[in-house]
Every structure is written in C-alpha cells, then in structure tokens.
Amino acid sequence: MSSRSASGSQLDDISKYLDRMRDVKREADEQVRKLRTERDELDAKIDQLQQRRDSVEQRMRAEQQRAERHERAIDQAAETFEKLLESTKNLADFVRKEYQESRSHPDS
C-alpha cells in the first residue's frame, strides 16, 4: 500500500507542478499581450511623429524656397538701385555741366 500512496503523492506533485507551469504560462501570455499592446502604441506614435516630421520638412522646404526668392529679389533690387544711383549721378553731372556751360557761353 505504501507504493500506492507514494505514486499517489507523486501524481499530486505532478498535478501541482503542471498547475504552476500553467500559471507561469498564463503570466507569460499576459506579458506578451501587454508588450504587444505597448509595441502597437509605439508604432502608432512613430507613425504620427513621422507624419509630423514630413509636414515640418515640407514647410521647411517651402520657407527655404521663399527665402531664396527673397534673396534673389533683394540682389536684383540692390543691383538695380546701384545702377539707378550711377545713372542719377551721371544725369546730375550732365545737367550741372550743361548749366555751367550755358552760363559761361550765352548764345545771345
């Protein structure tokens, strides 16, 4: 009879260990589920951040193009202004010279 009680005790031990292993597996499954959820949330945040980055990149390129257009316009305006100053000086010199010549050599 002692061998039966020993084998019954062993069966009880095996049953307890199986139950514990099932508990450990459930805990592992729960951890996997939680980690999967966390990963999915991170993936969603990464997607949102990538979309935001793409939007910022697009706005930055547009502003850079705008700045380049302004730089070209400023360069062209400055060049034209220099030419205008030179032309104004030449015109003033010409008018002054003509005036002085007309005063020093009256036609009448």
MOPAC internal coordinates of N, CA, C and O (Angstrom, degrees):
PM7 1SCF
backbone

  N    0.0000 0     0.00 0     0.00 0    0    0    0
  C    1.4304 1     0.00 0     0.00 0    1    0    0
  C    1.5234 1   110.98 1     0.00 0    2    1    0
  O    1.2310 1   121.31 1   152.86 1    3    2    1
  N    1.2837 1   115.10 1   -27.14 1    3    2    1
  C    1.4562 1   117.39 1   179.97 1    5    3    2
  C    1.5174 1   111.55 1   -66.92 1    6    5    3
  O    1.2310 1   119.96 1   150.73 1    7    6    5
  N    1.3147 1   117.68 1   -29.27 1    7    6    5
  C    1.4612 1   118.38 1   177.94 1    9    7    6
  C    1.5248 1   111.02 1   -71.36 1   10    9    7
  O    1.2310 1   121.06 1   147.78 1   11   10    9
  N    1.3469 1   115.57 1   -32.22 1   11   10    9
  C    1.4682 1   118.32 1   176.47 1   13   11   10
  C    1.5202 1   110.43 1   -68.86 1   14   13   11
  O    1.2310 1   120.13 1   137.32 1   15   14   13
  N    1.2836 1   117.35 1   -42.68 1   15   14   13
  C    1.4614 1   118.95 1   179.75 1   17   15   14
  C    1.5194 1   110.61 1   -68.49 1   18   17   15
  O    1.2310 1   120.55 1   147.48 1   19   18   17
  N    1.3135 1   116.56 1   -32.52 1   19   18   17
  C    1.4664 1   119.39 1   176.88 1   21   19   18
  C    1.5139 1   109.75 1   -68.04 1   22   21   19
  O    1.2310 1   120.15 1   136.99 1   23   22   21
  N    1.3122 1   117.31 1   -43.01 1   23   22   21
  C    1.4597 1   118.18 1   179.69 1   25   23   22
  C    1.5161 1   110.62 1   -71.57 1   26   25   23
  O    1.2310 1   119.36 1   147.91 1   27   26   25
  N    1.3163 1   118.83 1   -32.09 1   27   26   25
  C    1.4641 1   121.02 1   174.38 1   29   27   26
  C    1.5147 1   111.16 1   -64.89 1   30   29   27
  O    1.2310 1   120.87 1   139.87 1   31   30   29
  N    1.3115 1   115.93 1   -40.13 1   31   30   29
  C    1.4651 1   120.81 1   177.74 1   33   31   30
  C    1.5273 1   110.53 1   -65.11 1   34   33   31
  O    1.2310 1   121.01 1   139.96 1   35   34   33
  N    1.3240 1   115.68 1   -40.04 1   35   34   33
  C    1.4660 1   119.68 1   178.29 1   37   35   34
  C    1.5263 1   110.36 1   -65.68 1   38   37   35
  O    1.2310 1   120.47 1   140.57 1   39   38   37
  N    1.3213 1   116.70 1   -39.43 1   39   38   37
  C    1.4667 1   119.74 1   178.02 1   41   39   38
  C    1.5298 1   110.53 1   -64.50 1   42   41   39
  O    1.2310 1   120.62 1   140.53 1   43   42   41
  N    1.3192 1   116.42 1   -39.47 1   43   42   41
  C    1.4705 1   119.89 1   176.37 1   45   43   42
  C    1.5291 1   110.76 1   -62.11 1   46   45   43
  O    1.2310 1   121.18 1   137.38 1   47   46   45
  N    1.3421 1   115.35 1   -42.62 1   47   46   45
  C    1.4711 1   119.38 1   178.64 1   49   47   46
  C    1.5280 1   110.89 1   -61.90 1   50   49   47
  O    1.2310 1   121.69 1   134.73 1   51   50   49
  N    1.3302 1   114.36 1   -45.27 1   51   50   49
  C    1.4741 1   118.77 1   179.45 1   53   51   50
  C    1.5186 1   109.71 1   -60.56 1   54   53   51
  O    1.2310 1   120.04 1   135.91 1   55   54   53
  N    1.3144 1   117.52 1   -44.09 1   55   54   53
  C    1.4659 1   122.05 1   179.61 1   57   55   54
  C    1.5314 1   110.90 1   -61.24 1   58   57   55
  O    1.2310 1   120.53 1   137.00 1   59   58   57
  N    1.3409 1   116.59 1   -43.00 1   59   58   57
  C    1.4679 1   120.15 1   179.08 1   61   59   58
  C    1.5278 1   110.97 1   -63.62 1   62   61   59
  O    1.2310 1   120.78 1   136.02 1   63   62   61
  N    1.3483 1   116.12 1   -43.98 1   63   62   61
  C    1.4638 1   119.24 1  -179.98 1   65   63   62
  C    1.5318 1   111.51 1   -65.18 1   66   65   63
  O    1.2310 1   121.04 1   141.62 1   67   66   65
  N    1.3304 1   115.61 1   -38.38 1   67   66   65
  C    1.4704 1   118.74 1   176.38 1   69   67   66
  C    1.5283 1   110.39 1   -62.00 1   70   69   67
  O    1.2310 1   120.38 1   136.63 1   71   70   69
  N    1.3284 1   116.88 1   -43.37 1   71   70   69
  C    1.4684 1   120.49 1   178.04 1   73   71   70
  C    1.5285 1   110.81 1   -61.36 1   74   73   71
  O    1.2310 1   120.70 1   136.91 1   75   74   73
  N    1.3271 1   116.26 1   -43.09 1   75   74   73
  C    1.4673 1   119.97 1   178.81 1   77   75   74
  C    1.5271 1   111.13 1   -64.01 1   78   77   75
  O    1.2310 1   121.32 1   139.39 1   79   78   77
  N    1.3476 1   115.08 1   -40.61 1   79   78   77
  C    1.4717 1   118.56 1   178.63 1   81   79   78
  C    1.5299 1   110.50 1   -64.63 1   82   81   79
  O    1.2310 1   120.33 1   142.87 1   83   82   81
  N    1.3288 1   116.98 1   -37.13 1   83   82   81
  C    1.4675 1   120.11 1   176.97 1   85   83   82
  C    1.5333 1   110.39 1   -64.94 1   86   85   83
  O    1.2310 1   120.87 1   139.30 1   87   86   85
  N    1.3312 1   115.93 1   -40.70 1   87   86   85
  C    1.4715 1   119.77 1   176.86 1   89   87   86
  C    1.5292 1   110.85 1   -60.98 1   90   89   87
  O    1.2310 1   121.16 1   135.25 1   91   90   89
  N    1.3273 1   115.38 1   -44.75 1   91   90   89
  C    1.4690 1   119.82 1   178.92 1   93   91   90
  C    1.5245 1   109.97 1   -62.24 1   94   93   91
  O    1.2310 1   120.27 1   139.21 1   95   94   93
  N    1.3339 1   117.08 1   -40.79 1   95   94   93
  C    1.4694 1   120.51 1   179.06 1   97   95   94
  C    1.5257 1   110.45 1   -64.74 1   98   97   95
  O    1.2310 1   119.91 1   137.79 1   99   98   97
  N    1.3355 1   117.77 1   -42.21 1   99   98   97
  C    1.4691 1   121.06 1   177.77 1  101   99   98
  C    1.5298 1   110.28 1   -59.95 1  102  101   99
  O    1.2310 1   121.01 1   136.70 1  103  102  101
  N    1.3274 1   115.67 1   -43.30 1  103  102  101
  C    1.4663 1   119.44 1   178.30 1  105  103  102
  C    1.5309 1   110.76 1   -62.31 1  106  105  103
  O    1.2310 1   121.08 1   137.82 1  107  106  105
  N    1.3274 1   115.53 1   -42.18 1  107  106  105
  C    1.4694 1   119.58 1   178.40 1  109  107  106
  C    1.5280 1   110.43 1   -64.47 1  110  109  107
  O    1.2310 1   120.44 1   137.44 1  111  110  109
  N    1.3395 1   116.76 1   -42.56 1  111  110  109
  C    1.4711 1   120.41 1   177.62 1  113  111  110
  C    1.5257 1   110.79 1   -60.78 1  114  113  111
  O    1.2310 1   120.43 1   138.93 1  115  114  113
  N    1.3264 1   116.78 1   -41.07 1  115  114  113
  C    1.4669 1   121.32 1   179.18 1  117  115  114
  C    1.5317 1   110.09 1   -64.61 1  118  117  115
  O    1.2310 1   120.60 1   137.83 1  119  118  117
  N    1.3152 1   116.45 1   -42.17 1  119  118  117
  C    1.4697 1   120.00 1   177.70 1  121  119  118
  C    1.5265 1   110.71 1   -62.41 1  122  121  119
  O    1.2310 1   120.65 1   137.30 1  123  122  121
  N    1.3295 1   116.37 1   -42.70 1  123  122  121
  C    1.4673 1   120.75 1   177.91 1  125  123  122
  C    1.5242 1   109.57 1   -60.02 1  126  125  123
  O    1.2310 1   120.35 1   135.46 1  127  126  125
  N    1.3369 1   116.94 1   -44.54 1  127  126  125
  C    1.4685 1   120.65 1   179.54 1  129  127  126
  C    1.5278 1   110.39 1   -60.89 1  130  129  127
  O    1.2310 1   120.28 1   133.58 1  131  130  129
  N    1.3432 1   117.07 1   -46.42 1  131  130  129
  C    1.4665 1   120.84 1   179.96 1  133  131  130
  C    1.5275 1   111.27 1   -62.53 1  134  133  131
  O    1.2310 1   121.08 1   136.27 1  135  134  133
  N    1.3288 1   115.55 1   -43.73 1  135  134  133
  C    1.4672 1   119.31 1  -179.59 1  137  135  134
  C    1.5285 1   111.33 1   -66.50 1  138  137  135
  O    1.2310 1   120.56 1   143.34 1  139  138  137
  N    1.3309 1   116.54 1   -36.66 1  139  138  137
  C    1.4604 1   120.19 1   176.63 1  141  139  138
  C    1.5326 1   110.30 1   -62.75 1  142  141  139
  O    1.2310 1   121.25 1   136.52 1  143  142  141
  N    1.3326 1   115.22 1   -43.48 1  143  142  141
  C    1.4657 1   120.31 1   178.01 1  145  143  142
  C    1.5248 1   110.17 1   -61.28 1  146  145  143
  O    1.2310 1   120.63 1   134.23 1  147  146  145
  N    1.3258 1   116.41 1   -45.77 1  147  146  145
  C    1.4699 1   120.32 1   178.93 1  149  147  146
  C    1.5292 1   110.75 1   -61.31 1  150  149  147
  O    1.2310 1   120.55 1   136.95 1  151  150  149
  N    1.3299 1   116.56 1   -43.05 1  151  150  149
  C    1.4616 1   120.72 1   178.42 1  153  151  150
  C    1.5264 1   110.92 1   -61.38 1  154  153  151
  O    1.2310 1   120.39 1   136.09 1  155  154  153
  N    1.3256 1   116.85 1   -43.91 1  155  154  153
  C    1.4627 1   120.60 1   179.53 1  157  155  154
  C    1.5279 1   111.14 1   -62.94 1  158  157  155
  O    1.2310 1   120.86 1   140.03 1  159  158  157
  N    1.3345 1   115.96 1   -39.97 1  159  158  157
  C    1.4701 1   119.66 1   177.23 1  161  159  158
  C    1.5261 1   110.60 1   -64.41 1  162  161  159
  O    1.2310 1   120.63 1   138.52 1  163  162  161
  N    1.3209 1   116.41 1   -41.48 1  163  162  161
  C    1.4690 1   120.19 1   177.89 1  165  163  162
  C    1.5251 1   110.92 1   -64.19 1  166  165  163
  O    1.2310 1   120.34 1   138.84 1  167  166  165
  N    1.3350 1   116.96 1   -41.16 1  167  166  165
  C    1.4630 1   120.40 1   177.27 1  169  167  166
  C    1.5267 1   110.83 1   -59.84 1  170  169  167
  O    1.2310 1   120.83 1   137.98 1  171  170  169
  N    1.3356 1   116.02 1   -42.02 1  171  170  169
  C    1.4698 1   119.94 1   179.05 1  173  171  170
  C    1.5258 1   110.25 1   -64.13 1  174  173  171
  O    1.2310 1   120.22 1   137.36 1  175  174  173
  N    1.3327 1   117.18 1   -42.64 1  175  174  173
  C    1.4674 1   120.32 1   178.59 1  177  175  174
  C    1.5215 1   111.04 1   -64.67 1  178  177  175
  O    1.2310 1   120.65 1   140.16 1  179  178  177
  N    1.3292 1   116.37 1   -39.84 1  179  178  177
  C    1.4650 1   120.33 1   178.01 1  181  179  178
  C    1.5188 1   109.64 1   -61.59 1  182  181  179
  O    1.2310 1   120.27 1   136.21 1  183  182  181
  N    1.3302 1   117.08 1   -43.79 1  183  182  181
  C    1.4677 1   120.83 1   178.12 1  185  183  182
  C    1.5246 1   110.75 1   -60.56 1  186  185  183
  O    1.2310 1   120.60 1   135.70 1  187  186  185
  N    1.3412 1   116.46 1   -44.30 1  187  186  185
  C    1.4655 1   119.81 1   179.03 1  189  187  186
  C    1.5215 1   110.85 1   -62.59 1  190  189  187
  O    1.2310 1   120.62 1   135.59 1  191  190  189
  N    1.3177 1   116.43 1   -44.41 1  191  190  189
  C    1.4690 1   120.07 1   179.76 1  193  191  190
  C    1.5257 1   111.35 1   -65.02 1  194  193  191
  O    1.2310 1   120.05 1   142.40 1  195  194  193
  N    1.3251 1   117.51 1   -37.60 1  195  194  193
  C    1.4634 1   120.48 1   178.28 1  197  195  194
  C    1.5283 1   110.32 1   -65.21 1  198  197  195
  O    1.2310 1   120.55 1   137.77 1  199  198  197
  N    1.3336 1   116.55 1   -42.23 1  199  198  197
  C    1.4654 1   119.74 1   177.41 1  201  199  198
  C    1.5205 1   110.42 1   -63.20 1  202  201  199
  O    1.2310 1   120.71 1   137.86 1  203  202  201
  N    1.3113 1   116.25 1   -42.14 1  203  202  201
  C    1.4697 1   120.71 1   178.57 1  205  203  202
  C    1.5218 1   110.43 1   -63.74 1  206  205  203
  O    1.2310 1   120.53 1   137.68 1  207  206  205
  N    1.3320 1   116.60 1   -42.32 1  207  206  205
  C    1.4657 1   120.84 1   178.72 1  209  207  206
  C    1.5282 1   110.25 1   -62.81 1  210  209  207
  O    1.2310 1   120.54 1   136.15 1  211  210  209
  N    1.3307 1   116.57 1   -43.85 1  211  210  209
  C    1.4625 1   120.38 1   178.58 1  213  211  210
  C    1.5232 1   110.65 1   -60.34 1  214  213  211
  O    1.2310 1   120.39 1   138.62 1  215  214  213
  N    1.3255 1   116.87 1   -41.38 1  215  214  213
  C    1.4632 1   121.35 1   178.59 1  217  215  214
  C    1.5232 1   110.92 1   -63.60 1  218  217  215
  O    1.2310 1   120.62 1   135.31 1  219  218  217
  N    1.3260 1   116.42 1   -44.69 1  219  218  217
  C    1.4717 1   120.68 1   178.57 1  221  219  218
  C    1.5250 1   109.83 1   -63.35 1  222  221  219
  O    1.2310 1   120.49 1   138.28 1  223  222  221
  N    1.3152 1   116.67 1   -41.72 1  223  222  221
  C    1.4717 1   121.33 1   179.01 1  225  223  222
  C    1.5271 1   110.24 1   -60.36 1  226  225  223
  O    1.2310 1   120.36 1   136.49 1  227  226  225
  N    1.3284 1   116.91 1   -43.51 1  227  226  225
  C    1.4636 1   121.50 1   179.96 1  229  227  226
  C    1.5286 1   110.55 1   -64.59 1  230  229  227
  O    1.2310 1   120.21 1   135.07 1  231  230  229
  N    1.3376 1   117.20 1   -44.93 1  231  230  229
  C    1.4662 1   120.25 1   178.42 1  233  231  230
  C    1.5230 1   111.20 1   -64.12 1  234  233  231
  O    1.2310 1   120.74 1   141.70 1  235  234  233
  N    1.3384 1   116.20 1   -38.30 1  235  234  233
  C    1.4591 1   120.68 1   179.65 1  237  235  234
  C    1.5292 1   110.31 1   -63.82 1  238  237  235
  O    1.2310 1   120.14 1   137.00 1  239  238  237
  N    1.3379 1   117.34 1   -43.00 1  239  238  237
  C    1.4713 1   120.16 1   178.09 1  241  239  238
  C    1.5244 1   110.64 1   -62.83 1  242  241  239
  O    1.2310 1   120.33 1   138.38 1  243  242  241
  N    1.3320 1   116.97 1   -41.62 1  243  242  241
  C    1.4664 1   120.39 1   179.28 1  245  243  242
  C    1.5273 1   110.45 1   -63.02 1  246  245  243
  O    1.2310 1   120.14 1   136.25 1  247  246  245
  N    1.3321 1   117.33 1   -43.75 1  247  246  245
  C    1.4714 1   120.65 1   178.79 1  249  247  246
  C    1.5202 1   111.13 1   -66.43 1  250  249  247
  O    1.2310 1   120.49 1   143.97 1  251  250  249
  N    1.3248 1   116.68 1   -36.03 1  251  250  249
  C    1.4622 1   120.15 1   178.36 1  253  251  250
  C    1.5296 1   110.01 1   -65.64 1  254  253  251
  O    1.2310 1   120.24 1   137.89 1  255  254  253
  N    1.3299 1   117.14 1   -42.11 1  255  254  253
  C    1.4630 1   120.49 1   177.15 1  257  255  254
  C    1.5243 1   110.25 1   -63.17 1  258  257  255
  O    1.2310 1   120.84 1   139.13 1  259  258  257
  N    1.3225 1   116.01 1   -40.87 1  259  258  257
  C    1.4651 1   120.34 1   178.24 1  261  259  258
  C    1.5288 1   110.52 1   -61.95 1  262  261  259
  O    1.2310 1   120.39 1   136.03 1  263  262  261
  N    1.3258 1   116.87 1   -43.97 1  263  262  261
  C    1.4660 1   120.91 1   178.94 1  265  263  262
  C    1.5277 1   110.66 1   -63.04 1  266  265  263
  O    1.2310 1   120.40 1   140.44 1  267  266  265
  N    1.3270 1   116.84 1   -39.56 1  267  266  265
  C    1.4659 1   120.49 1   178.51 1  269  267  266
  C    1.5273 1   111.01 1   -65.57 1  270  269  267
  O    1.2310 1   120.14 1   139.89 1  271  270  269
  N    1.3418 1   117.33 1   -40.11 1  271  270  269
  C    1.4750 1   120.21 1   176.97 1  273  271  270
  C    1.5223 1   110.25 1   -62.02 1  274  273  271
  O    1.2310 1   120.86 1   137.02 1  275  274  273
  N    1.3359 1   115.97 1   -42.98 1  275  274  273
  C    1.4653 1   119.82 1   178.95 1  277  275  274
  C    1.5270 1   110.81 1   -64.32 1  278  277  275
  O    1.2310 1   120.53 1   140.47 1  279  278  277
  N    1.3081 1   116.60 1   -39.53 1  279  278  277
  C    1.4627 1   119.71 1   179.16 1  281  279  278
  C    1.5302 1   110.54 1   -62.86 1  282  281  279
  O    1.2310 1   120.37 1   136.70 1  283  282  281
  N    1.3338 1   116.90 1   -43.30 1  283  282  281
  C    1.4742 1   120.02 1   177.85 1  285  283  282
  C    1.5268 1   110.54 1   -63.67 1  286  285  283
  O    1.2310 1   120.45 1   137.78 1  287  286  285
  N    1.3347 1   116.74 1   -42.22 1  287  286  285
  C    1.4715 1   120.13 1   179.75 1  289  287  286
  C    1.5252 1   110.60 1   -64.39 1  290  289  287
  O    1.2310 1   120.33 1   138.67 1  291  290  289
  N    1.3323 1   116.97 1   -41.33 1  291  290  289
  C    1.4676 1   120.45 1   178.92 1  293  291  290
  C    1.5188 1   110.13 1   -64.15 1  294  293  291
  O    1.2310 1   120.23 1   135.19 1  295  294  293
  N    1.3331 1   117.16 1   -44.81 1  295  294  293
  C    1.4684 1   120.57 1   178.76 1  297  295  294
  C    1.5239 1   111.02 1   -59.92 1  298  297  295
  O    1.2310 1   120.57 1   134.89 1  299  298  297
  N    1.3278 1   116.51 1   -45.11 1  299  298  297
  C    1.4615 1   120.68 1  -179.75 1  301  299  298
  C    1.5265 1   110.56 1   -65.80 1  302  301  299
  O    1.2310 1   120.19 1   137.11 1  303  302  301
  N    1.3241 1   117.23 1   -42.89 1  303  302  301
  C    1.4674 1   120.72 1   179.51 1  305  303  302
  C    1.5250 1   110.62 1   -64.73 1  306  305  303
  O    1.2310 1   119.97 1   139.17 1  307  306  305
  N    1.3293 1   117.65 1   -40.83 1  307  306  305
  C    1.4697 1   120.80 1   179.20 1  309  307  306
  C    1.5226 1   110.37 1   -64.73 1  310  309  307
  O    1.2310 1   120.46 1   138.31 1  311  310  309
  N    1.3189 1   116.73 1   -41.69 1  311  310  309
  C    1.4711 1   120.64 1   178.34 1  313  311  310
  C    1.5267 1   110.43 1   -63.90 1  314  313  311
  O    1.2310 1   120.55 1   135.59 1  315  314  313
  N    1.3189 1   116.56 1   -44.41 1  315  314  313
  C    1.4683 1   120.85 1   178.63 1  317  315  314
  C    1.5216 1   110.47 1   -64.47 1  318  317  315
  O    1.2310 1   120.24 1   140.28 1  319  318  317
  N    1.3272 1   117.14 1   -39.72 1  319  318  317
  C    1.4583 1   121.31 1   178.43 1  321  319  318
  C    1.5274 1   110.65 1   -62.28 1  322  321  319
  O    1.2310 1   120.08 1   137.19 1  323  322  321
  N    1.3270 1   117.45 1   -42.81 1  323  322  321
  C    1.4742 1   120.78 1   177.22 1  325  323  322
  C    1.5245 1   110.40 1   -60.77 1  326  325  323
  O    1.2310 1   120.26 1   137.62 1  327  326  325
  N    1.3215 1   117.10 1   -42.38 1  327  326  325
  C    1.4702 1   120.55 1   178.23 1  329  327  326
  C    1.5221 1   110.24 1   -64.46 1  330  329  327
  O    1.2310 1   120.63 1   140.20 1  331  330  329
  N    1.3295 1   116.39 1   -39.80 1  331  330  329
  C    1.4598 1   120.84 1   178.64 1  333  331  330
  C    1.5261 1   110.41 1   -63.51 1  334  333  331
  O    1.2310 1   120.42 1   136.10 1  335  334  333
  N    1.3299 1   116.80 1   -43.90 1  335  334  333
  C    1.4678 1   120.04 1   177.41 1  337  335  334
  C    1.5254 1   110.90 1   -60.56 1  338  337  335
  O    1.2310 1   120.77 1   136.20 1  339  338  337
  N    1.3205 1   116.14 1   -43.80 1  339  338  337
  C    1.4656 1   120.32 1   179.43 1  341  339  338
  C    1.5260 1   110.49 1   -63.74 1  342  341  339
  O    1.2310 1   120.36 1   136.07 1  343  342  341
  N    1.3259 1   116.92 1   -43.93 1  343  342  341
  C    1.4705 1   120.52 1   178.89 1  345  343  342
  C    1.5219 1   110.76 1   -64.33 1  346  345  343
  O    1.2310 1   120.26 1   139.47 1  347  346  345
  N    1.3375 1   117.11 1   -40.53 1  347  346  345
  C    1.4627 1   121.24 1   178.87 1  349  347  346
  C    1.5209 1   110.13 1   -62.76 1  350  349  347
  O    1.2310 1   120.66 1   136.93 1  351  350  349
  N    1.3280 1   116.35 1   -43.07 1  351  350  349
  C    1.4718 1   120.56 1   178.49 1  353  351  350
  C    1.5261 1   109.75 1   -63.26 1  354  353  351
  O    1.2310 1   120.46 1   134.88 1  355  354  353
  N    1.3276 1   116.73 1   -45.12 1  355  354  353
  C    1.4669 1   120.07 1   179.39 1  357  355  354
  C    1.5247 1   111.05 1   -62.06 1  358  357  355
  O    1.2310 1   120.88 1   138.20 1  359  358  357
  N    1.3506 1   115.93 1   -41.80 1  359  358  357
  C    1.4615 1   119.30 1   179.10 1  361  359  358
  C    1.5245 1   110.47 1   -65.36 1  362  361  359
  O    1.2310 1   120.26 1   136.39 1  363  362  361
  N    1.3222 1   117.11 1   -43.61 1  363  362  361
  C    1.4700 1   120.40 1   178.96 1  365  363  362
  C    1.5210 1   110.35 1   -62.03 1  366  365  363
  O    1.2310 1   120.18 1   136.70 1  367  366  365
  N    1.3367 1   117.26 1   -43.30 1  367  366  365
  C    1.4721 1   120.60 1   177.86 1  369  367  366
  C    1.5269 1   110.73 1   -61.65 1  370  369  367
  O    1.2310 1   120.39 1   137.45 1  371  370  369
  N    1.3235 1   116.86 1   -42.55 1  371  370  369
  C    1.4638 1   121.11 1  -179.25 1  373  371  370
  C    1.5298 1   110.78 1   -64.50 1  374  373  371
  O    1.2310 1   120.93 1   131.86 1  375  374  373
  N    1.3373 1   115.82 1   -48.14 1  375  374  373
  C    1.4658 1   119.83 1  -178.71 1  377  375  374
  C    1.5219 1   109.98 1   -63.42 1  378  377  375
  O    1.2310 1   119.99 1   137.52 1  379  378  377
  N    1.3241 1   117.62 1   -42.48 1  379  378  377
  C    1.4662 1   121.74 1   178.50 1  381  379  378
  C    1.5352 1   109.89 1   -60.38 1  382  381  379
  O    1.2310 1   120.80 1   134.10 1  383  382  381
  N    1.3204 1   116.08 1   -45.90 1  383  382  381
  C    1.4678 1   120.81 1  -179.36 1  385  383  382
  C    1.5257 1   110.39 1   -62.53 1  386  385  383
  O    1.2310 1   120.55 1   134.20 1  387  386  385
  N    1.3162 1   116.55 1   -45.80 1  387  386  385
  C    1.4704 1   120.27 1   179.97 1  389  387  386
  C    1.5239 1   110.57 1   -62.64 1  390  389  387
  O    1.2310 1   120.93 1   138.27 1  391  390  389
  N    1.3141 1   115.83 1   -41.73 1  391  390  389
  C    1.4594 1   119.81 1   179.48 1  393  391  390
  C    1.5284 1   110.28 1   -63.03 1  394  393  391
  O    1.2310 1   120.98 1   133.28 1  395  394  393
  N    1.3284 1   115.73 1   -46.72 1  395  394  393
  C    1.4642 1   119.18 1  -178.79 1  397  395  394
  C    1.5235 1   110.71 1   -63.79 1  398  397  395
  O    1.2310 1   120.62 1   140.18 1  399  398  397
  N    1.3198 1   116.42 1   -39.82 1  399  398  397
  C    1.4632 1   119.23 1   179.03 1  401  399  398
  C    1.5244 1   110.87 1   -66.92 1  402  401  399
  O    1.2310 1   120.68 1   142.89 1  403  402  401
  N    1.3209 1   116.30 1   -37.11 1  403  402  401
  C    1.4633 1   118.45 1  -179.35 1  405  403  402
  C    1.5200 1   110.89 1   -69.76 1  406  405  403
  O    1.2310 1   119.38 1   151.12 1  407  406  405
  N    1.3050 1   118.78 1   -28.88 1  407  406  405
  C    1.4644 1   121.78 1   178.74 1  409  407  406
  C    1.5239 1   110.60 1   -78.42 1  410  409  407
  O    1.2310 1   121.19 1   146.14 1  411  410  409
  N    1.3363 1   115.32 1   -33.86 1  411  410  409
  C    1.4601 1   116.86 1  -177.67 1  413  411  410
  C    1.5172 1   111.99 1   -84.81 1  414  413  411
  O    1.2310 1   119.09 1   159.00 1  415  414  413
  N    1.2997 1   119.34 1   -21.00 1  415  414  413
  C    1.4656 1   123.14 1   178.40 1  417  415  414
  C    1.5200 1   110.12 1  -127.35 1  418  417  415
  O    1.2310 1   119.90 1  -102.26 1  419  418  417
  N    1.2878 1   117.80 1    77.74 1  419  418  417
  C    1.4713 1   118.03 1   178.07 1  421  419  418
  C    1.5257 1   109.78 1   -64.83 1  422  421  419
  O    1.2310 1   120.16 1   -40.61 1  423  422  421
  N    1.3115 1   117.30 1   139.39 1  423  422  421
  C    1.4656 1   122.76 1  -177.41 1  425  423  422
  C    1.5203 1   111.66 1   -77.74 1  426  425  423
  O    1.2310 1   118.95 1   159.74 1  427  426  425
  N    1.2679 1   119.60 1   -20.26 1  427  426  425
  C    1.4359 1   119.84 1  -176.00 1  429  427  426
  C    1.4638 1   113.79 1   -82.25 1  430  429  427
  O    1.2310 1   120.10 1   180.00 1  431  430  429

